[in-house]
Each structure stands twice: as structure tokens, then as C-alpha cells.
Amino acid sequence: MIKAILIFNNHGKPRLIRFYQYFAEDMQQQIIRETFHLVSKRDDNVCNFLEGGSLIGGSDYKLIYRHYATLYFVFCVDSSESELGILDLIQVSCYFIVFVETLDKCFENVCELDLIFHMDKVHYILQEVVMGGMVLETNMNEIVAQVELQNRMEKSEGGLSAAPARAVSAVKNMNLPEIPRNINIGDINIKVPSLSPF
């Protein structure tokens, strides 16, 4: 079972963090730092599997990572599995390819800035692949189709980013009678200043 998915840059700055097991926030920060130190000091030509750090469970967990350009993709997986579980660990490394290539298809040459400025889509893609620590989908075409469907739904609804523009447009198109210059309510007399049109 996947316990955590961490993505951080070459300087250890987290770009995506998803824990599927509860850890207090300060413990999560320590895990991220320790994981970065374990992974970043390794050469590129060594195995991409290593035992988890002391904070996340030591030898009970395995860290499976890939280094792409300026980003480290790290999956923390529990190792309390049989020999067939080890085969699953090897297969899990293929999920990096599915996840990274899906990001690449959705963002056209994904880079660190895509993870920063499109965090909602990155989380959506991740949820299509893994939910609750269990792998849901490995077919990249199916994942991309779901992401495109989500994009079409957002465009048809106008999305949240279009809400301010729609509000201004609605106010401009309101059919208001002439703006009152004086408002009299009982003994109260209010003079409305001249307002410029939009």
C-alpha cells in the first residue's frame, strides 16, 4: 500500500505532498526533510529503491523514487508484503511513468511551474491514479480522457475564474431605470452623487 507521495525540487522544496497515513504536520515536515536528504545524496546510476527513513518507519517501508529534470518523485510504500509484494514494488515504479507521462500530456512538457500554478489539476490527476493509498488506474489514455472531460465541464460552467467577469457583465446589462438623485425616507433626505457609467 502506498503511504505517501512526495514531489520536491532539487533544493528540497515540496511541490506536492500527499500522505495516506496520518502524521502530525511537524512530523510530515521532518519526513519530507529526511526523505529529501536520503534521496538527494544518491547517485543517478544507483537503484531507485531504498529503505524508508527512521521517521516514516525505517525498514518497514520502502522509498521508490525517480529524478526527472529538477523534480524528485518519491512514493513511500509499506514493505510488509510477501515476495509477490516485492513484484508490486517493482510495478509501482511504473506508476511514476504513468503519473509523469500523464502530467506531460496534460501540460505539454510538464515542468516545476506547472505543479505550482496548476496544483488543482495535478491533484486531480493524482487522484485518478491513486486514492487512499490504493492504485486505481494505470491506463494513461483513460486518465487523460477523464482530465479532458473535467476540463470540458469546467469550460461549460465558465469555471470559478470567470465568475468576476460574469458578475461585472451582469451588472452592466441590468435594466435599471434612471438612477435616483434624491432618496426621501421619512424625515431623512439622501442626495446621491453623480456616478459615471461603467
C-alpha positions as MATLAB code, in Angstrom:
seq = 'MIKAILIFNNHGKPRLIRFYQYFAEDMQQQIIRETFHLVSKRDDNVCNFLEGGSLIGGSDYKLIYRHYATLYFVFCVDSSESELGILDLIQVSCYFIVFVETLDKCFENVCELDLIFHMDKVHYILQEVVMGGMVLETNMNEIVAQVELQNRMEKSEGGLSAAPARAVSAVKNMNLPEIPRNINIGDINIKVPSLSPF';
ca = [
       0.000    0.000    0.000;
       1.215    3.499   -0.790;
       1.714    5.512    2.396;
       2.841    8.829    0.900;
       3.633   10.520   -2.391;
       6.122   13.365   -2.273;
       7.352   15.585   -5.066;
      10.082   18.091   -4.319;
      12.637   20.012   -6.336;
      16.440   19.733   -6.282;
      16.569   22.132   -3.331;
      14.125   20.126   -1.205;
      11.201   22.497   -1.675;
       7.957   20.448   -1.656;
       5.796   20.782   -4.764;
       3.204   18.099   -3.990;
       2.679   16.219   -0.750;
       0.074   13.527   -0.204;
       0.116   11.359    2.914;
      -2.238    8.387    3.021;
      -1.406    7.749    6.669;
      -1.896   10.333    9.404;
       1.163   12.221   10.617;
       1.128   15.486   12.548;
       2.193   18.456   10.430;
       5.570   18.879   12.158;
       6.245   15.157   11.662;
       5.324   15.499    7.965;
       7.883   18.301    7.604;
      10.556   16.144    9.250;
       9.671   13.219    6.965;
       9.960   15.451    3.896;
      13.376   16.745    5.019;
      14.674   13.279    5.856;
      13.341   11.798    2.604;
      14.969   14.592    0.596;
      18.315   14.011    2.319;
      18.108   10.247    1.731;
      17.186   10.582   -1.941;
      19.220   13.621   -2.998;
      22.584   12.286   -1.818;
      22.301    9.175   -4.014;
      23.955    8.961   -7.412;
      21.793    8.815  -10.529;
      23.217    5.416  -11.510;
      22.155    3.552   -8.326;
      18.956    1.648   -7.614;
      15.790    3.726   -7.175;
      14.641    1.653   -4.162;
      15.811    2.274   -0.607;
      14.632    1.682    2.927;
      12.441    4.377    4.416;
      13.910    6.834    6.872;
      13.723    6.382   10.626;
      10.777    8.788   10.876;
       8.495    7.087    8.385;
       9.021    3.532    9.608;
      12.592    2.527    8.776;
      12.934   -0.891    7.213;
       9.161   -1.431    7.338;
       8.827    0.988    4.422;
      10.489    1.376    1.064;
      11.096    4.617   -0.775;
      10.769    4.307   -4.518;
      11.861    7.411   -6.350;
      12.637    8.840   -9.755;
      14.543   12.020  -10.544;
      13.222   13.895  -13.592;
      14.925   17.176  -14.522;
      14.535   19.352  -11.401;
      11.969   17.200   -9.568;
      12.114   14.123   -7.358;
       9.008   11.904   -7.413;
       9.003    9.734   -4.273;
       6.500    7.010   -3.392;
       6.656    5.615    0.157;
       5.305    2.077    0.178;
       4.988   -0.354    3.065;
       7.168   -3.423    2.799;
       5.164   -5.826    4.946;
       4.311   -7.814    1.841;
       5.264  -11.258    0.600;
       7.563  -11.945   -2.330;
       4.679  -11.076   -4.625;
       4.569   -7.754   -2.804;
       8.131   -7.120   -3.968;
       6.902   -7.576   -7.525;
       4.270   -4.976   -6.722;
       7.062   -2.656   -5.590;
       8.724   -3.060   -8.956;
       5.400   -2.457  -10.660;
       4.820    0.636   -8.528;
       7.848    2.209  -10.169;
       5.869    2.040  -13.419;
       3.270    4.313  -11.807;
       5.883    7.061  -11.916;
       5.927    6.713  -15.652;
       2.126    6.737  -15.821;
       1.862    9.741  -13.494;
       4.702   11.744  -15.076;
       3.667   10.996  -18.658;
       0.053   11.855  -17.863;
       1.234   15.176  -16.432;
       3.352   15.598  -19.549;
       0.360   15.010  -21.850;
      -1.911   17.323  -19.875;
       0.590   20.180  -19.554;
       2.691   19.645  -22.725;
       6.199   19.098  -21.312;
       5.427   19.375  -17.615;
       7.790   21.449  -15.533;
       8.019   22.574  -11.929;
       5.962   25.705  -12.635;
       3.047   23.569  -13.834;
       2.987   21.875  -10.437;
       2.957   25.277   -8.741;
       0.394   27.128  -10.863;
      -1.906   24.196  -11.712;
      -1.948   22.441   -8.359;
      -5.660   21.623   -8.652;
      -5.159   19.717  -11.911;
      -2.093   17.909  -10.572;
      -4.098   16.735   -7.553;
      -6.943   15.688   -9.842;
      -4.553   13.626  -11.982;
      -3.024   12.069   -8.878;
      -6.496   11.157   -7.595;
      -7.221    9.442  -10.892;
      -4.116    7.264  -10.371;
      -4.043    6.757   -6.570;
      -6.731    7.214   -3.943;
      -6.463    6.243   -0.298;
      -3.088    4.648   -0.934;
      -4.502    2.220   -3.490;
      -3.782    2.359   -7.204;
      -6.988    2.969   -9.140;
      -5.923    3.404  -12.725;
      -2.749    2.751  -14.704;
      -4.089    3.287  -18.220;
      -2.717    6.671  -19.221;
      -5.253    7.160  -22.015;
      -8.141    6.646  -19.575;
      -6.638    9.142  -17.128;
      -6.093   11.753  -19.848;
      -9.660   11.206  -21.093;
     -11.007   11.881  -17.578;
      -8.870   15.019  -17.244;
     -10.109   16.292  -20.618;
     -13.707   15.567  -19.573;
     -13.130   17.560  -16.379;
     -11.657   20.453  -18.421;
     -14.686   20.471  -20.739;
     -17.054   20.531  -17.761;
     -15.163   23.468  -16.236;
     -15.293   25.385  -19.515;
     -19.004   24.740  -19.963;
     -19.678   26.044  -16.472;
     -17.425   29.014  -17.019;
     -15.183   27.996  -14.136;
     -14.532   29.944  -10.991;
     -12.057   32.227  -12.728;
     -14.804   33.549  -14.994;
     -17.147   34.429  -12.089;
     -15.933   38.042  -11.567;
     -16.216   38.808  -15.271;
     -19.724   37.312  -15.381;
     -20.732   39.406  -12.344;
     -19.496   42.646  -13.949;
     -21.238   41.727  -17.190;
     -24.488   41.024  -15.352;
     -24.370   44.393  -13.585;
     -23.636   46.195  -16.860;
     -26.556   44.505  -18.575;
     -29.058   45.207  -15.810;
     -32.042   47.202  -16.971;
     -32.182   49.853  -14.302;
     -34.398   52.878  -14.544;
     -32.777   56.243  -14.238;
     -30.594   56.480  -11.155;
     -32.444   58.393   -8.441;
     -30.847   61.686   -7.452;
     -32.710   62.184   -4.160;
     -33.922   59.487   -1.820;
     -36.517   60.522    0.751;
     -37.289   58.149    3.602;
     -39.498   59.826    6.145;
     -37.506   62.714    7.622;
     -34.251   61.517    6.006;
     -33.232   63.079    2.714;
     -30.257   61.497    0.884;
     -28.645   63.074   -2.154;
     -26.975   60.528   -4.446;
     -23.817   61.816   -6.150;
     -23.498   61.513   -9.910;
     -21.883   58.223  -10.825;
     -20.017   57.656  -14.039;
     -21.261   54.812  -16.228;
     -19.184   51.641  -16.492;
];
